[in-house]
Every structure is written in C-alpha cells, then in structure tokens.
Amino acid sequence: MSDRNTAGSHGAVEAGGARTAPPAVRVQGLWKRFGAQVAVAGIDLELPAGKFIGLVGPNGAGKTTTLSMVTGLLRPDHGTVEVGGHDVWRDPVEVKARIGVLPEGLRLFERLSGRELLAYTGRLRGLPGAEVDKRADQLLEVLDLAGSRNKLVVDYSTGMRKKIGLAAALLHNPDVLFLDEPFEGVDPVSAQTIRGVLERYTRSGATVVFSSHVMELVESLCDWVAVMAGGTIRAHGTLAEVRGKAPSLQDAFLELVGAGGRDTGDSLDWLGGSR
C-alpha cells in the first residue's frame, strides 16, 4: 500500500513549478446499462485526495452502480476508473490493496464472531498475525464492539453489522474508503461512533467517499460533494460551490435534480379530511 505522504509525487505540475496532488479517484466516460435501462450515462469525475466526499442523489440516481464500478465490483460497459493512478480493471490487485469498501447489502461470514471475522479478513489481506490482532482489538474497542467480540455476526444488530463491516474495511489502513449508505438503518449512537472514526481517518490524509440521499448528513460531514441524478453528474465541487446561493444543500440539491417546488396540488385532497 502506498504511503499517503508520498502519494502526490506523480501529480500534475502547475505554472511556476508547484506540484498538485493527483486525484484519489479519476473516472472517465463511465457507462452502465441493464437491458434497456441506462443506469450510468457517461460520467467524468475526479475526486480529490484527503477529503470527505459525498456522492448524493435521489433513489435510482445511479450512486450504487457507480460505486460498484469504481471499486471493481461491477464491470462497466465503457469507460475507465483509476484509484491512486492505478486502473481498477487492468491492475486490480494494486487497487484493492489501496481501497476499503463497505457496500450496500454487505454480506458477511455470519458464522464467525466479530473478532474472528476481523482476524480472517486481516490475514486474507496479508497482514502479519500479530498486527491483525492488535488492529482488530483497537477497532472493536473504538467502535464499541468489544463486548460483542465473541458473539456470532449472525446475531449482530443492523448497527453492529455496519460497524463490523467498517472495521473490516479499515483494517488494512486503505488510502480510499468507499461507503454505500453507511448510516442507513443505524441508530444515533452507532452513527455518532461511525462518524467519529471516519473524521479521524480523513484527518490522517485518507479519502472517504460515501453515498447518501440525506442532505443534512452530507452537509454536516462533507467538504466536497458530487450530485447525481438520472445516471449523470449534475454538479460537483466543494460544499460551498455546489450549494451556491441556496440556503442549504437540500435546496440546491432539489433544484439540481429538478424537484424544486414540487407540489402535490389537489391530488391528495382526501388526505386528512374529516373522518
């Protein structure tokens, strides 16, 4: 895995000789079709390194499909994806060593305990056993899972499963962490714990990319946002750039996806009437 402090050594050179860090992820001409349905329609996007990045959009926007292609879980019809300058499909081993993934509908080895799952994951990653054990114990403690370390994953709650999945994704200290709806179905206490771990992780210079349709959450966490709808990117940039003059990211988002000012009119005039 690359050293984050030297990851920018191959960055572009600006006028005056200053060197800029390369993007954490570069996507070019990404397409995916399922039958007659176009899920992702020619995305071009560069995600900056060392940022907390939100990929936001309504249900069906193409967020999960995009993240699946970016992380090598789904092969695109056309286009290329690079992570840290390495092509996801031409150099999959190198890319997978640099990323951690918490996908939607994560499937885990449920007949292992939480502690056993992390031990198994770390050894699959090629980490020394003693280092795996140390990191696993630390992650279990920080994520408030130490008391359930010997409990089978099949008996974990939704929040606990999200946290053990996050621990598995972080165990090898990846450069880029991809999370698909990491807070969905998670109680406020677990959500706060996950949030604290992710904020600490990005402060180290790593990159977090997570999808969500909850604008308040994205606005409180992210410093860079890409808005997706209908399989295309409608806007991207810093939180302030995407929000523009709108009072909130929610308002800007509704305008960008064409839902601003939508009204039910009189179509539900019966709702809430006299019983």
N, C-alpha and C positions, 0 to 999 in steps of 0.2 A: 504494500500500500504506500502511496506517495506521501511525502512529508508536506503538510499544509503550508509550512513556511517557505518551501521552495517550489510550490505548485505553479507560481506565476512566472517561472523562469523562461517560459516559451510564449509569453504574452506579446501582444502587438506593441510596436514602438510608435509613440506619438511624436508630433513635431517637437523638436528640442531634445529628443533622445530619451524622454521619460517612457518607462515601460509600464503597460497596464496589464493587470491580471487577466488571463483568459476566462471566458465564462465557465461556470460549473457544468452547464449543460448547453449544447447547441443543437437545435432541431431545424432541419431544412426540408421543405417540401413534403411534409408527413401526411400521408393519406391512408385511410382505412375504410373499407366498405364491407358491409354484411348484407349480401344479396343486393337488393335494390336500395338499401338504406346506407347513406353516406354518414359515417359516424365522425370522421375527422377529415376535413377538406383542405388539405394543403397548408399545414401550419409551418410557419417560420418563426423561431423564437430563440432568444439567447437569455439564459438565466444567470444572473451574476453570482459569483462565488462569495461565500461568507455572509449570506443574507438569510432572513426568514421569509420565504416566498410563499404566497398564497395563489393557488390556481382555483379561481372561483367561477361559478356558473350555475344556472338552474339545473334541475334534474334532466338528464338526457342531453346535456350540452356536449358530451364527449370527453369529460375530465378523466374518468376511469380508463377509457380506451387509450387516451393519450399517455397517461402514466404507465399503463401496461406495456405500451410500445417503447416508451423511454427507458424502462427498466429491463427490457428484454423478455418480458413475459408473453408478449404478443407480437408477431412479426407484421410489420407494416406492408401495405400493398406497394407503396412508393415512399421514397424519402430516406433521409439518414439521421441518425442520432449519435452525438458524441458526448461522453462524460469525461471531463478532465482531459479532453483532447483525444480520447480513445473511442473508436467506433463500436457501438453496442453490439453489432452483429458480426463484424469482422474480428473483433478482439474481445469476445465475451468473458473470458477468464479474467483479463485485466480489469474490465469494467466491473464485474461482480465483486472483485476484491475491494473496489473503491466505494461501493454503494451498500446501503441498508434499505430494506423495503418492508413496509407494513401495509399489505394490500387490503382491499375491501373483501370481506368474507374470508378472512385469514383461516386457513386450515392448519391445525397444529397436531403434533403427536400426542393425542389426548390420554394415552395410557402411560405416559411418563409424568412424573411430578414436575413442578416448575423448575426445581433445581436440576433434575435430570435432563430436562429439555435444554436448558442453557449449557450444561456440560456437553451434551451431544452436539449442539449447534456449534459451540466453540471449537470442538475437535474436528468437526467437518470443515471448518474454516482453516484448519491447520495451525491453530494456536497451541502453544505448549500447555500441557495439562494444568500445571501449577498456576499459570497466568489465567487460564479459563476459570479455574475455581475462585481465584481472587476477584476477578471482574464480576463473576456471577453473584458472589456473595454481596459485593458492593451494590450491584444493580437491584438485587432483591431487597436490600435494606432501604435504598433511596426511593424505590417505587412502592414501598410499604407492602411488600410481598414476603418478607422474611418469615412471618408467622405461618404462611401457607406454602413454604418451600417444599415440604414433603407431601403436599396434597396433590392428587392427580389433576391434570389440566382439565379433564372432562368435567370435574366438579367446580371449576372456576366460574365466577360470575362474568358477565359481559365486560365490566370494567377491568376485572383481573386478567381476562384474556387479552384485552388490549394492552395492558401493562406488560404482561409476559412476552407478548409479541414485539413490543417496543424494545424490551430488554434484549431479545434475540437479535433484533435488527441493529442494535447499538454495540453489541458485544465485541465486534472486531474493530470498533472505532472508525467507521467509514468516513470518507470525505463528504459524501452527499447522502442524505436520508430522505427517502420518499415515503410519504404517508397518505393513504387514501381515506378520508373522513375519519381521522384518528379519534375524534371526540364524540362521534355519533353513538348514542346509547350508553354513554359513560356518565356516571354520577358526578356531581360537582366536586366532591373531594378528590376522586380519582383524576378528574380533568385538571384540577389545580396541580396535582402531583406531576402529571404528564407535562403540563405546561412549564413547570419549573425545570424539569430535566431538559426539555428542548431549548429553553432560553439559555441554560448553562452550556449546552452543546454548541449553539451558534456563537457564543462568546469566545469559544476556542478557535474560531475561524472556519468551522464547518458550515455546510449549507443544508437547510431544511426546505423541502418542497412538499407542501401538503394541499390537498384538495378539500374544498368545503363549499357549502351553499349558505353558510351562516355568516353574514357580513359583519355583524358585531364582533364575532370571534376573530375574524381576519383583521379587522381594523385595530383590534387591541393587541394582536400578536405580530403582524407582518410589517416589514418595511419596504416590500416590493410585491407587486400584485400583477397577475395576468387574468383578464376577464374573458371567459369563453362562452360562446353560445352558438348553437347550430353547427358545431364542428369547426368553428373558426375562432381566431383570437380577435376580440373586438377592441381591446386596449391593453397596454402593458406599460409598466414603469414603476416608479416609486409610488408609495401610497398617496402622497400629495399630488403627483402628476395625474394619476388615474381619477382621484376624487375631484380634481379641478376646483371649480367654484361651487360644487354641490355641497350642501350642509353636512353630508355624511357619505360614506362609501356605499351604503344601502341606496341612497338616492341616485348616486352616479351609476351604480350597477343597474338599477331598474331602467334608467334612461338608455344605457348602453345595450341592454338586451331587448329593448323595445317594449318594456312592460310599464313604463311610466304613465301614471294617470289612468291605469286600467280600472274600470268601474263595472260593478255587477248590474248597474242600472235597475230596471224593474223586473229582471228575470227571476228574482227571489222575493217577490212582493208578499208571498205567503209566509215567509220565514219570520218567526217572532210575532205573528199576529195573534189575535185573541183565540183562546183555546175553546 
